[in-house]
């Protein structure tokens, strides 16, 4: 990978998980690249796994961050989607092969040559990608999204991973229609977004949790329509077959059940 201008960020140098200042050279802007001045970057639990090498794949130094929002400062000659001054975002990946079945059908996240925004390997050279915990990011325009002016950049950043993790399966399985009844299992970092999306879609939303302590947050701050304690067999029995679909945000993976009532 050719080297560009000087950049600086925070990097993990070893499995201690500690981040320290790190100076490096950014990528050289290619014809279809967008250069972004990073303003905000969320911290995902995946970042924590990687910087501590808990998955055994860390390529130190690791500059984490894949929930990136910033402002376009420059564009390559072939860029048609963005211009300097645009507020944009970058999510979990910054490139893919573009030719496999997954890429051709709009499911690039399943591409076998997927290039992660942080700790990934560039397709055209194998260099390790450095993420959004830095002051600059150079990304191909097809993997950049526009952030609406009405959305605060600081609030937009977590939507680029945590948000899309919930939003994508909801849309994929038709759990985005007004009047439908959505169940959201768990009210953590992903679950609360499921509630927000459901209400924004005009759905009835029921939160299902093991913890009664989450009730006030669910019904008050997030304005869910109902709350079920999953440890209560009577509540669960009464709610059986009343929902159009359930999104499970508990644990490592997000699951969706969109069956008939």
C-alpha positions as CSV (number, residue, x, y, z in Angstrom):
1,X,0.0,0.0,0.0
2,X,1.4,3.4,-1.0
3,X,1.9,5.8,1.9
4,X,0.1,9.1,2.1
5,X,0.2,12.1,4.5
6,X,1.1,12.0,8.2
7,X,-1.7,11.0,10.5
8,X,-2.1,10.2,14.1
9,X,-4.4,8.2,16.3
10,X,-4.6,5.8,19.2
11,X,-3.3,2.2,18.9
12,X,-3.0,-0.9,20.9
13,X,0.5,-2.3,20.7
14,X,-0.1,-5.5,22.5
15,X,-2.8,-7.7,24.1
16,X,-2.9,-5.5,27.3
17,X,-5.7,-3.6,25.5
18,X,-4.2,-0.2,26.4
19,X,-4.2,2.5,23.7
20,X,-1.4,4.9,23.2
21,X,-0.6,7.7,20.7
22,X,0.5,6.4,17.3
23,X,1.8,8.3,14.3
24,X,1.5,6.7,10.9
25,X,1.1,7.5,7.1
26,X,-2.4,7.4,5.8
27,X,-3.3,5.7,2.5
28,X,-2.7,7.6,-0.7
29,X,-6.1,8.7,-2.1
30,X,-7.1,6.7,-5.1
31,X,-9.3,7.7,-8.0
32,X,-12.5,6.5,-6.3
33,X,-11.5,7.4,-2.7
34,X,-12.9,9.8,-0.2
35,X,-10.6,11.4,2.4
36,X,-12.4,12.0,5.7
37,X,-11.5,14.1,8.7
38,X,-12.7,12.0,11.6
39,X,-14.9,13.8,14.1
40,X,-16.4,11.0,16.1
41,X,-15.9,7.2,16.5
42,X,-17.9,4.8,18.6
43,X,-16.4,2.0,20.6
44,X,-17.8,-1.4,19.8
45,X,-17.2,-4.5,21.9
46,X,-15.6,-6.1,18.8
47,X,-12.9,-3.4,19.1
48,X,-12.2,-4.6,22.7
49,X,-12.0,-8.2,21.5
50,X,-9.5,-7.3,18.8
51,X,-7.2,-5.0,20.8
52,X,-6.9,-7.6,23.5
53,X,-6.4,-10.3,20.9
54,X,-9.2,-12.4,22.4
55,X,-10.0,-13.8,18.9
56,X,-6.3,-14.5,18.1
57,X,-6.3,-12.3,15.0
58,X,-4.8,-9.0,16.2
59,X,-2.3,-7.4,13.8
60,X,-0.5,-5.0,16.1
61,X,-0.4,-2.0,16.2
62,X,-4.2,-2.0,16.0
63,X,-6.0,1.3,15.5
64,X,-9.5,0.4,16.4
65,X,-12.8,1.9,15.4
66,X,-15.5,1.1,12.8
67,X,-18.3,3.5,13.8
68,X,-16.8,6.5,12.1
69,X,-18.4,9.9,11.4
70,X,-16.5,12.8,9.8
71,X,-16.3,15.5,7.1
72,X,-15.1,14.9,3.6
73,X,-11.9,17.0,3.0
74,X,-10.9,15.7,-0.5
75,X,-12.2,13.3,-3.2
76,X,-10.5,11.4,-6.0
77,X,-11.2,12.3,-9.6
78,X,-13.6,9.4,-10.1
79,X,-15.8,10.2,-7.0
80,X,-19.4,11.2,-7.9
81,X,-21.3,10.6,-4.7
82,X,-19.5,13.0,-2.3
83,X,-17.8,16.4,-2.2
84,X,-15.7,18.2,0.3
85,X,-17.7,19.4,3.2
86,X,-20.2,16.5,3.3
87,X,-20.8,14.8,6.6
88,X,-20.3,11.0,6.1
89,X,-20.0,7.8,7.9
90,X,-18.0,4.5,7.6
91,X,-19.1,1.3,9.2
92,X,-17.6,-2.2,9.8
93,X,-16.0,-2.7,6.4
94,X,-14.2,-0.6,3.7
95,X,-13.9,-2.9,0.7
96,X,-15.0,-6.3,-0.7
97,X,-14.4,-8.2,-3.9
98,X,-17.5,-6.8,-5.6
99,X,-17.8,-9.8,-7.9
100,X,-19.0,-12.7,-5.6
101,X,-22.7,-13.6,-5.2
102,X,-22.9,-11.8,-1.9
103,X,-21.5,-8.6,-3.3
104,X,-23.7,-8.8,-6.4
105,X,-26.8,-9.1,-4.3
106,X,-26.1,-6.3,-1.9
107,X,-24.8,-8.5,1.0
108,X,-21.2,-7.4,0.9
109,X,-20.8,-8.2,4.6
110,X,-20.7,-11.9,3.6
111,X,-17.9,-11.5,1.0
112,X,-15.1,-13.9,1.6
113,X,-12.6,-11.1,0.8
114,X,-14.3,-8.5,3.1
115,X,-11.9,-5.8,4.3
116,X,-12.6,-4.7,7.8
117,X,-12.2,-1.0,8.6
118,X,-9.8,-1.8,11.4
119,X,-7.4,-4.8,11.6
120,X,-8.3,-5.9,8.1
121,X,-6.1,-6.8,5.2
122,X,-6.3,-4.6,2.0
123,X,-7.2,-6.7,-1.1
124,X,-4.7,-5.0,-3.3
125,X,-1.7,-5.3,-1.1
126,X,-2.3,-7.0,2.2
127,X,-1.5,-4.0,4.3
128,X,-3.4,-3.8,7.6
129,X,-6.3,-1.3,7.8
130,X,-6.2,1.4,10.5
131,X,-9.6,2.4,11.9
132,X,-11.5,5.4,13.1
133,X,-9.5,6.1,16.3
134,X,-7.4,8.4,14.1
135,X,-7.7,11.9,12.6
136,X,-8.1,10.8,9.0
137,X,-9.6,7.9,7.0
138,X,-9.3,7.2,3.3
139,X,-12.1,5.0,2.0
140,X,-13.6,4.0,-1.4
141,X,-16.8,5.9,-2.1
142,X,-18.9,2.8,-2.4
143,X,-18.3,2.1,1.3
144,X,-19.1,5.5,2.6
145,X,-22.6,6.7,3.6
146,X,-24.1,10.2,3.9
147,X,-25.1,11.4,7.3
148,X,-28.2,13.6,7.2
149,X,-27.8,17.2,8.4
150,X,-30.7,16.6,10.9
151,X,-28.7,13.8,12.7
152,X,-26.0,14.9,15.1
153,X,-22.7,13.4,14.1
154,X,-22.0,12.2,17.7
155,X,-25.3,10.3,17.7
156,X,-24.8,8.9,14.2
157,X,-21.6,7.1,14.9
158,X,-23.0,4.1,16.9
159,X,-25.6,3.5,14.2
160,X,-22.9,2.4,11.8
161,X,-22.4,-0.9,13.6
162,X,-24.8,-1.4,16.6
163,X,-27.6,0.4,14.7
164,X,-27.2,-1.5,11.4
165,X,-26.9,-4.8,13.3
166,X,-30.5,-4.4,14.4
167,X,-31.9,-2.3,11.5
168,X,-30.7,-4.7,8.7
169,X,-32.4,-7.9,9.9
170,X,-35.6,-6.0,10.8
171,X,-35.9,-4.7,7.3
172,X,-34.8,-8.0,5.8
173,X,-37.6,-9.9,7.5
174,X,-40.3,-7.2,7.1
175,X,-40.3,-6.0,10.7
176,X,-40.5,-2.4,9.7
177,X,-44.2,-1.9,8.8
178,X,-46.6,0.4,10.7
179,X,-49.1,-1.5,12.8
180,X,-47.0,-4.7,13.2
181,X,-46.2,-6.0,16.7
182,X,-42.4,-6.3,17.4
183,X,-40.9,-8.2,20.3
184,X,-37.4,-7.1,21.4
185,X,-35.5,-9.5,23.6
186,X,-32.9,-7.7,25.8
187,X,-32.5,-4.0,26.4
188,X,-28.8,-3.4,26.1
189,X,-26.7,-1.6,23.5
190,X,-28.6,-3.3,20.6
191,X,-32.0,-3.9,22.2
192,X,-32.6,-0.2,22.9
193,X,-32.0,0.5,19.2
194,X,-34.5,-2.2,18.3
195,X,-37.1,-0.4,20.4
196,X,-36.3,3.0,18.8
197,X,-36.4,1.6,15.3
198,X,-39.7,-0.2,16.0
199,X,-41.3,2.9,17.3
200,X,-39.9,5.0,14.4
201,X,-41.5,2.5,12.0
202,X,-44.8,2.9,13.7
203,X,-44.9,-0.5,15.2
204,X,-46.2,-1.7,18.6
205,X,-43.1,-2.7,20.6
206,X,-42.9,-5.1,23.5
207,X,-39.7,-5.5,25.4
208,X,-38.9,-8.9,26.8
209,X,-36.2,-9.0,29.6
210,X,-35.1,-11.1,32.5
211,X,-34.7,-8.0,34.6
212,X,-37.7,-6.1,36.0
213,X,-35.3,-3.1,36.6
214,X,-35.3,-2.4,32.8
215,X,-39.1,-1.8,32.9
216,X,-39.0,2.0,33.6
217,X,-36.4,2.6,30.9
218,X,-38.3,0.6,28.3
219,X,-41.7,2.1,28.9
220,X,-40.6,5.6,30.0
221,X,-37.5,6.8,28.2
222,X,-37.8,4.5,25.1
223,X,-41.6,4.5,25.0
224,X,-42.1,0.8,24.4
225,X,-45.8,-0.2,24.5
226,X,-45.4,-3.2,26.8
227,X,-42.8,-5.0,29.0
228,X,-42.6,-8.7,29.7
229,X,-40.4,-10.4,32.3
230,X,-39.2,-13.5,30.6
231,X,-38.8,-15.4,33.9
232,X,-42.5,-15.1,34.5
233,X,-44.2,-18.1,32.8
234,X,-47.7,-16.6,33.1
235,X,-46.7,-13.4,31.3
236,X,-44.9,-15.3,28.6
237,X,-47.8,-17.7,28.1
238,X,-50.3,-14.9,27.8
239,X,-48.1,-13.2,25.2
240,X,-47.6,-16.3,23.1
241,X,-48.5,-15.9,19.4
242,X,-49.3,-12.2,19.8
243,X,-46.3,-10.8,17.9
244,X,-45.4,-10.6,14.2
245,X,-41.8,-11.0,14.9
246,X,-39.1,-11.1,17.6
247,X,-35.6,-9.7,17.5
248,X,-33.2,-11.3,20.0
249,X,-30.4,-9.0,21.0
250,X,-29.1,-11.0,23.9
251,X,-25.6,-12.5,23.7
252,X,-23.1,-12.4,20.9
253,X,-25.4,-12.7,17.9
254,X,-28.6,-11.0,16.9
255,X,-31.4,-13.3,15.8
256,X,-34.8,-12.7,14.3
257,X,-38.0,-14.7,14.3
258,X,-40.6,-13.4,11.9
259,X,-43.3,-16.1,11.9
260,X,-47.0,-16.0,11.8
261,X,-49.1,-15.1,14.8
